Amino acid sequence: MLDQESSDTAYTWGKPPQPPVPEDTVKALVTTAPAPLTLELRSVPDPRPRPDEVLVEVHATALNRADLLLAARRPAGSPLGLDVVGTVLRPASDGTGPAAGARVTGLAANNAWAELAAVRADRLTVIPDGVTDTDAVTLPVAGLTALYALRRAGWLLGRHTLVTGASGGVGRTAVQLARAGGSEVTAWVGSAARGKGLAALGAQVVTGYDEPPTAPVDILVDSVGGEVFSTGYGLLRPGGVATVFGNTVRAELRLPADWGHARPGVRIEYLYLLDEVTRRDVPADLTLLLDLVVAGRLTASPGLLTPWTDPQRAIDALYSREVNGKIVLSM
């Protein structure tokens, strides 16, 4: 007769003996094709954190347009995932970052779509009790991009901000942050359906691409590119700022013929988040965003929440632009 420990290991009541599961593997979503993106759940080696990295048990992650661009540049079988929320299983061995057991959110290095992820300690912050996992995971990519885009623009109080692509995760956050900073906000979206809810988030004007705005603005936050960018740029007052962080139409950026002398002092800033964070205090900035959520001044909720084991629904929704806000994968 087997002893209790042996019997529990070898046999589960009512089921035949199961082959042992290697202890050095975890489940992760990896790419099988880049365009259109397809994913597969596979066993991959356990992450091995560096001294400045934290081992996180992942609770939720998110799907971003940036993931589509990154997938197109990487070979099949590559991991992905930037937004991460989870619990610290093992703190960084160099003594930095959150402690074991802390619930955290932050920016992973294209490895968040997995049961475990090694994440830099200086890319994480602790989530306050008043914020859910699925809300917190909407903030790293979208929240930081919106925050840094507006910081690049400078003073907000009493100014007029035009946000293109305002129905997306970054756009919705930018609308709220600009309004919280004292700016008048115009939200420019693809359709009336895409503009739903933006007025409640602080946009005084919500308009579609078929009815371009005409009022002069001081700040342009653009993720669309093409004619939308050109039109928005033409609305900038002298001394205004255009902050560009995307180009969803994949078209060349074109400036009007009088782009310079007609708008003296206007500048164009390009923001690439993964470069920008190398010069920013990411934990402090994420804490600021989380505090705004707790205070009720920032709404950070998913536009779509779906299990990570069935990512195709999320991918289809992203390609079809049927979701307003962030797409979150729950673990």
One Martini backbone bead per residue (centre of mass of N, CA, C, O) as a GRO file, in nm:
protein
  331
    1MET     BB    1   0.097   0.035   0.022
    2LEU     BB    2   0.062   0.359  -0.008
    3ASP     BB    3   0.143   0.640   0.096
    4GLN     BB    4   0.006   0.945   0.113
    5GLU     BB    5   0.213   1.104  -0.057
    6SER     BB    6   0.231   0.904  -0.295
    7SER     BB    7  -0.071   0.892  -0.370
    8ASP     BB    8  -0.106   1.198  -0.433
    9THR     BB    9   0.106   1.202  -0.663
   10ALA     BB   10   0.005   0.947  -0.849
   11TYR     BB   11  -0.311   0.998  -0.760
   12THR     BB   12  -0.631   1.095  -0.870
   13TRP     BB   13  -0.935   1.076  -0.783
   14GLY     BB   14  -1.089   0.929  -1.070
   15LYS     BB   15  -0.799   0.929  -1.206
   16PRO     BB   16  -0.551   0.887  -1.391
   17PRO     BB   17  -0.242   0.896  -1.421
   18GLN     BB   18  -0.014   1.168  -1.439
   19PRO     BB   19   0.207   1.342  -1.580
   20PRO     BB   20   0.460   1.520  -1.508
   21VAL     BB   21   0.526   1.856  -1.432
   22PRO     BB   22   0.736   2.078  -1.503
   23GLU     BB   23   0.882   2.321  -1.287
   24ASP     BB   24   1.027   2.502  -1.541
   25THR     BB   25   0.726   2.581  -1.633
   26VAL     BB   26   0.504   2.795  -1.822
   27LYS     BB   27   0.242   2.977  -1.927
   28ALA     BB   28   0.213   3.116  -2.269
   29LEU     BB   29   0.183   3.367  -2.502
   30VAL     BB   30   0.248   3.317  -2.848
   31THR     BB   31   0.354   3.356  -3.157
   32THR     BB   32   0.250   3.248  -3.504
   33ALA     BB   33   0.157   3.533  -3.627
   34PRO     BB   34   0.167   3.879  -3.717
   35ALA     BB   35  -0.023   3.921  -4.007
   36PRO     BB   36  -0.230   3.848  -3.843
   37LEU     BB   37  -0.254   3.803  -3.521
   38THR     BB   38  -0.135   3.506  -3.355
   39LEU     BB   39  -0.196   3.269  -3.085
   40GLU     BB   40  -0.032   3.055  -2.828
   41LEU     BB   41  -0.048   2.815  -2.581
   42ARG     BB   42   0.250   2.763  -2.387
   43SER     BB   43   0.536   2.615  -2.282
   44VAL     BB   44   0.777   2.781  -2.079
   45PRO     BB   45   1.027   2.901  -1.934
   46ASP     BB   46   1.124   3.007  -1.658
   47PRO     BB   47   1.186   3.286  -1.517
   48ARG     BB   48   1.505   3.482  -1.479
   49PRO     BB   49   1.584   3.704  -1.273
   50ARG     BB   50   1.735   3.976  -1.222
   51PRO     BB   51   1.846   4.176  -0.971
   52ASP     BB   52   1.632   4.417  -1.093
   53GLU     BB   53   1.406   4.193  -1.066
   54VAL     BB   54   1.069   4.084  -1.059
   55LEU     BB   55   0.854   3.831  -0.952
   56VAL     BB   56   0.543   3.775  -1.127
   57GLU     BB   57   0.212   3.707  -1.071
   58VAL     BB   58  -0.022   3.701  -1.311
   59HIS     BB   59  -0.357   3.855  -1.349
   60ALA     BB   60  -0.307   4.084  -1.577
   61THR     BB   61  -0.357   4.216  -1.907
   62ALA     BB   62  -0.286   4.360  -2.239
   63LEU     BB   63  -0.398   4.505  -2.552
   64ASN     BB   64  -0.200   4.657  -2.807
   65ARG     BB   65  -0.088   4.816  -3.083
   66ALA     BB   66   0.209   4.770  -3.012
   67ASP     BB   67   0.194   4.459  -3.031
   68LEU     BB   68   0.161   4.447  -3.338
   69LEU     BB   69   0.432   4.581  -3.408
   70LEU     BB   70   0.615   4.385  -3.249
   71ALA     BB   71   0.524   4.120  -3.390
   72ALA     BB   72   0.628   4.205  -3.682
   73ARG     BB   73   0.950   4.201  -3.566
   74ARG     BB   74   0.907   3.903  -3.475
   75PRO     BB   75   0.930   3.587  -3.426
   76ALA     BB   76   0.803   3.305  -3.402
   77GLY     BB   77   0.745   3.245  -3.051
   78SER     BB   78   0.698   3.513  -2.922
   79PRO     BB   79   0.671   3.718  -2.676
   80LEU     BB   80   0.434   3.930  -2.497
   81GLY     BB   81   0.374   4.221  -2.316
   82LEU     BB   82   0.335   4.519  -2.111
   83ASP     BB   83   0.100   4.490  -1.935
   84VAL     BB   84   0.094   4.461  -1.565
   85VAL     BB   85  -0.058   4.239  -1.318
   86GLY     BB   86   0.031   4.149  -0.969
   87THR     BB   87   0.229   3.933  -0.765
   88VAL     BB   88   0.490   3.922  -0.554
   89LEU     BB   89   0.713   3.650  -0.517
   90ARG     BB   90   0.999   3.802  -0.592
   91PRO     BB   91   1.221   4.009  -0.515
   92ALA     BB   92   1.471   4.201  -0.565
   93SER     BB   93   1.808   4.127  -0.496
   94ASP     BB   94   1.897   4.449  -0.476
   95GLY     BB   95   1.642   4.587  -0.298
   96THR     BB   96   1.441   4.679  -0.502
   97GLY     BB   97   1.127   4.757  -0.477
   98PRO     BB   98   0.889   4.551  -0.420
   99ALA     BB   99   0.749   4.337  -0.212
  100ALA     BB  100   0.647   4.062  -0.103
  101GLY     BB  101   0.292   4.048  -0.188
  102ALA     BB  102   0.259   4.267  -0.377
  103ARG     BB  103   0.047   4.473  -0.558
  104VAL     BB  104   0.104   4.523  -0.911
  105THR     BB  105   0.210   4.769  -1.160
  106GLY     BB  106   0.329   4.774  -1.517
  107LEU     BB  107   0.623   4.738  -1.720
  108ALA     BB  108   0.700   4.514  -1.948
  109ALA     BB  109   0.926   4.299  -2.161
  110ASN     BB  110   0.746   4.127  -2.354
  111ASN     BB  111   0.613   3.915  -2.087
  112ALA     BB  112   0.293   3.930  -1.976
  113TRP     BB  113   0.178   3.665  -2.136
  114ALA     BB  114   0.187   3.516  -1.833
  115GLU     BB  115   0.212   3.363  -1.530
  116LEU     BB  116   0.511   3.469  -1.544
  117ALA     BB  117   0.721   3.766  -1.457
  118ALA     BB  118   0.997   3.961  -1.539
  119VAL     BB  119   1.039   4.281  -1.367
  120ARG     BB  120   1.128   4.580  -1.334
  121ALA     BB  121   1.138   4.765  -1.049
  122ASP     BB  122   1.133   5.057  -1.218
  123ARG     BB  123   0.823   4.955  -1.348
  124LEU     BB  124   0.683   4.964  -1.057
  125THR     BB  125   0.375   4.957  -0.856
  126VAL     BB  126   0.157   4.995  -0.604
  127ILE     BB  127  -0.169   4.898  -0.539
  128PRO     BB  128  -0.440   5.019  -0.430
  129ASP     BB  129  -0.731   4.908  -0.280
  130GLY     BB  130  -0.931   5.091  -0.479
  131VAL     BB  131  -0.801   4.901  -0.711
  132THR     BB  132  -0.828   4.702  -0.964
  133ASP     BB  133  -0.673   4.496  -1.174
  134THR     BB  134  -0.833   4.574  -1.442
  135ASP     BB  135  -0.778   4.879  -1.405
  136ALA     BB  136  -0.467   4.894  -1.362
  137VAL     BB  137  -0.388   4.762  -1.653
  138THR     BB  138  -0.471   5.034  -1.819
  139LEU     BB  139  -0.214   5.236  -1.739
  140PRO     BB  140   0.074   5.204  -1.839
  141VAL     BB  141   0.054   5.268  -2.144
  142ALA     BB  142  -0.181   5.475  -2.161
  143GLY     BB  143  -0.123   5.660  -1.918
  144LEU     BB  144   0.174   5.736  -1.979
  145THR     BB  145   0.135   5.847  -2.262
  146ALA     BB  146  -0.060   6.074  -2.185
  147LEU     BB  147   0.113   6.212  -1.971
  148TYR     BB  148   0.367   6.269  -2.154
  149ALA     BB  149   0.228   6.427  -2.377
  150LEU     BB  150   0.137   6.662  -2.185
  151ARG     BB  151   0.415   6.734  -2.073
  152ARG     BB  152   0.532   6.819  -2.346
  153ALA     BB  153   0.322   7.061  -2.375
  154GLY     BB  154   0.259   7.162  -2.082
  155TRP     BB  155   0.057   7.395  -2.019
  156LEU     BB  156  -0.310   7.372  -1.947
  157LEU     BB  157  -0.423   7.614  -1.830
  158GLY     BB  158  -0.649   7.769  -2.051
  159ARG     BB  159  -0.639   7.560  -2.272
  160HIS     BB  160  -0.649   7.388  -2.597
  161THR     BB  161  -0.735   7.044  -2.659
  162LEU     BB  162  -0.652   6.803  -2.913
  163VAL     BB  163  -0.788   6.469  -2.954
  164THR     BB  164  -0.699   6.202  -3.125
  165GLY     BB  165  -0.823   5.903  -3.093
  166ALA     BB  166  -1.020   5.927  -2.822
  167SER     BB  167  -1.132   5.616  -2.788
  168GLY     BB  168  -0.888   5.519  -2.676
  169GLY     BB  169  -0.686   5.462  -2.417
  170VAL     BB  170  -0.520   5.721  -2.449
  171GLY     BB  171  -0.740   5.923  -2.526
  172ARG     BB  172  -0.918   5.899  -2.270
  173THR     BB  173  -0.692   5.987  -2.079
  174ALA     BB  174  -0.622   6.261  -2.208
  175VAL     BB  175  -0.889   6.395  -2.165
  176GLN     BB  176  -0.883   6.380  -1.851
  177LEU     BB  177  -0.607   6.519  -1.796
  178ALA     BB  178  -0.661   6.784  -1.942
  179ARG     BB  179  -0.907   6.862  -1.772
  180ALA     BB  180  -0.766   6.845  -1.493
  181GLY     BB  181  -0.555   7.084  -1.599
  182GLY     BB  182  -0.762   7.311  -1.743
  183SER     BB  183  -0.863   7.212  -2.020
  184GLU     BB  184  -0.987   7.236  -2.317
  185VAL     BB  185  -1.179   6.974  -2.495
  186THR     BB  186  -1.121   6.790  -2.798
  187ALA     BB  187  -1.282   6.512  -2.951
  188TRP     BB  188  -1.148   6.292  -3.205
  189VAL     BB  189  -1.339   6.069  -3.412
  190GLY     BB  190  -1.470   5.819  -3.627
  191SER     BB  191  -1.749   5.814  -3.452
  192ALA     BB  192  -2.022   5.820  -3.258
  193ALA     BB  193  -1.961   5.552  -3.115
  194ARG     BB  194  -1.661   5.635  -3.036
  195GLY     BB  195  -1.775   5.893  -2.857
  196LYS     BB  196  -1.876   5.743  -2.629
  197GLY     BB  197  -1.837   5.907  -2.307
  198LEU     BB  198  -1.648   6.168  -2.345
  199ALA     BB  199  -1.813   6.388  -2.208
  200ALA     BB  200  -1.802   6.255  -1.921
  201LEU     BB  201  -1.470   6.286  -1.927
  202GLY     BB  202  -1.448   6.619  -2.048
  203ALA     BB  203  -1.554   6.676  -2.327
  204GLN     BB  204  -1.686   6.952  -2.495
  205VAL     BB  205  -1.597   6.815  -2.771
  206VAL     BB  206  -1.751   6.585  -3.014
  207THR     BB  207  -1.602   6.451  -3.314
  208GLY     BB  208  -1.580   6.358  -3.640
  209TYR     BB  209  -1.404   6.305  -3.936
  210ASP     BB  210  -1.653   6.434  -4.106
  211GLU     BB  211  -1.623   6.680  -3.867
  212PRO     BB  212  -1.410   6.894  -3.839
  213PRO     BB  213  -1.251   7.094  -3.659
  214THR     BB  214  -1.213   7.478  -3.619
  215ALA     BB  215  -1.084   7.544  -3.365
  216PRO     BB  216  -0.846   7.670  -3.202
  217VAL     BB  217  -0.529   7.544  -3.074
  218ASP     BB  218  -0.255   7.450  -2.846
  219ILE     BB  219  -0.308   7.129  -2.851
  220LEU     BB  220  -0.177   6.823  -2.999
  221VAL     BB  221  -0.301   6.482  -2.980
  222ASP     BB  222  -0.151   6.223  -3.182
  223SER     BB  223  -0.245   5.881  -3.348
  224VAL     BB  224  -0.321   5.883  -3.667
  225GLY     BB  225  -0.253   6.079  -3.894
  226GLY     BB  226  -0.236   6.222  -4.176
  227GLU     BB  227  -0.505   6.424  -4.224
  228VAL     BB  228  -0.557   6.459  -3.927
  229PHE     BB  229  -0.293   6.588  -3.855
  230SER     BB  230  -0.295   6.821  -4.058
  231THR     BB  231  -0.551   6.953  -3.951
  232GLY     BB  232  -0.463   6.990  -3.657
  233TYR     BB  233  -0.213   7.163  -3.718
  234GLY     BB  234  -0.381   7.400  -3.853
  235LEU     BB  235  -0.506   7.480  -3.551
  236LEU     BB  236  -0.259   7.596  -3.444
  237ARG     BB  237  -0.121   7.811  -3.252
  238PRO     BB  238   0.098   8.014  -3.169
  239GLY     BB  239   0.305   7.811  -2.964
  240GLY     BB  240   0.231   7.537  -3.015
  241VAL     BB  241   0.159   7.170  -2.968
  242ALA     BB  242   0.271   6.859  -3.113
  243THR     BB  243   0.182   6.529  -3.008
  244VAL     BB  244   0.328   6.224  -3.120
  245PHE     BB  245   0.239   5.847  -3.085
  246GLY     BB  246   0.110   5.784  -3.378
  247ASN     BB  247  -0.004   5.576  -3.694
  248THR     BB  248  -0.280   5.418  -3.790
  249VAL     BB  249  -0.280   5.488  -4.114
  250ARG     BB  250   0.006   5.467  -4.239
  251ALA     BB  251   0.105   5.770  -4.297
  252GLU     BB  252   0.228   6.043  -4.399
  253LEU     BB  253   0.353   6.334  -4.272
  254ARG     BB  254   0.181   6.645  -4.340
  255LEU     BB  255   0.244   6.975  -4.415
  256PRO     BB  256   0.173   7.273  -4.462
  257ALA     BB  257   0.311   7.520  -4.651
  258ASP     BB  258   0.276   7.728  -4.381
  259TRP     BB  259   0.387   7.579  -4.117
  260GLY     BB  260   0.579   7.808  -4.001
  261HIS     BB  261   0.507   8.123  -4.047
  262ALA     BB  262   0.197   8.084  -3.948
  263ARG     BB  263   0.342   7.927  -3.672
  264PRO     BB  264   0.501   8.058  -3.450
  265GLY     BB  265   0.656   7.829  -3.220
  266VAL     BB  266   0.590   7.566  -3.328
  267ARG     BB  267   0.584   7.222  -3.215
  268ILE     BB  268   0.721   6.886  -3.257
  269GLU     BB  269   0.643   6.581  -3.087
  270TYR     BB  270   0.792   6.262  -3.020
  271LEU     BB  271   0.645   5.959  -2.876
  272TYR     BB  272   0.825   5.689  -2.711
  273LEU     BB  273   0.770   5.506  -2.447
  274LEU     BB  274   1.026   5.309  -2.425
  275ASP     BB  275   1.205   5.569  -2.414
  276GLU     BB  276   1.077   5.763  -2.204
  277VAL     BB  277   1.116   5.580  -1.941
  278THR     BB  278   1.433   5.632  -1.921
  279ARG     BB  279   1.348   5.952  -1.808
  280ARG     BB  280   1.155   5.833  -1.585
  281ASP     BB  281   0.933   5.801  -1.299
  282VAL     BB  282   0.736   5.543  -1.304
  283PRO     BB  283   0.627   5.488  -1.019
  284ALA     BB  284   0.528   5.781  -0.970
  285ASP     BB  285   0.338   5.799  -1.220
  286LEU     BB  286   0.157   5.560  -1.148
  287THR     BB  287   0.070   5.668  -0.873
  288LEU     BB  288  -0.074   5.915  -0.978
  289LEU     BB  289  -0.289   5.765  -1.144
  290LEU     BB  290  -0.404   5.597  -0.908
  291ASP     BB  291  -0.488   5.840  -0.733
  292LEU     BB  292  -0.695   5.948  -0.938
  293VAL     BB  293  -0.878   5.705  -0.922
  294VAL     BB  294  -0.941   5.714  -0.618
  295ALA     BB  295  -1.049   6.026  -0.647
  296GLY     BB  296  -1.231   6.030  -0.927
  297ARG     BB  297  -1.047   6.173  -1.182
  298LEU     BB  298  -1.008   5.872  -1.303
  299THR     BB  299  -1.097   5.655  -1.563
  300ALA     BB  300  -1.009   5.288  -1.532
  301SER     BB  301  -1.158   5.093  -1.774
  302PRO     BB  302  -1.252   4.844  -1.955
  303GLY     BB  303  -1.382   4.774  -2.277
  304LEU     BB  304  -1.250   4.476  -2.255
  305LEU     BB  305  -1.312   4.147  -2.106
  306THR     BB  306  -1.090   3.861  -2.128
  307PRO     BB  307  -0.961   3.568  -2.153
  308TRP     BB  308  -0.635   3.452  -2.212
  309THR     BB  309  -0.725   3.168  -2.345
  310ASP     BB  310  -0.901   3.380  -2.554
  311PRO     BB  311  -0.753   3.607  -2.766
  312GLN     BB  312  -0.914   3.642  -3.037
  313ARG     BB  313  -1.126   3.844  -2.949
  314ALA     BB  314  -0.928   4.072  -2.889
  315ILE     BB  315  -0.797   4.091  -3.168
  316ASP     BB  316  -1.052   4.147  -3.333
  317ALA     BB  317  -1.131   4.407  -3.178
  318LEU     BB  318  -0.880   4.568  -3.254
  319TYR     BB  319  -0.902   4.557  -3.565
  320SER     BB  320  -1.221   4.666  -3.565
  321ARG     BB  321  -1.274   4.896  -3.351
  322GLU     BB  322  -1.511   4.805  -3.120
  323VAL     BB  323  -1.342   4.941  -2.885
  324ASN     BB  324  -1.358   5.141  -2.598
  325GLY     BB  325  -1.052   5.125  -2.507
  326LYS     BB  326  -0.932   4.875  -2.325
  327ILE     BB  327  -0.780   4.548  -2.354
  328VAL     BB  328  -0.842   4.276  -2.132
  329LEU     BB  329  -0.656   4.009  -1.972
  330SER     BB  330  -0.751   3.748  -1.781
  331MET     BB  331  -0.605   3.493  -1.554
   0.00000   0.00000   0.00000
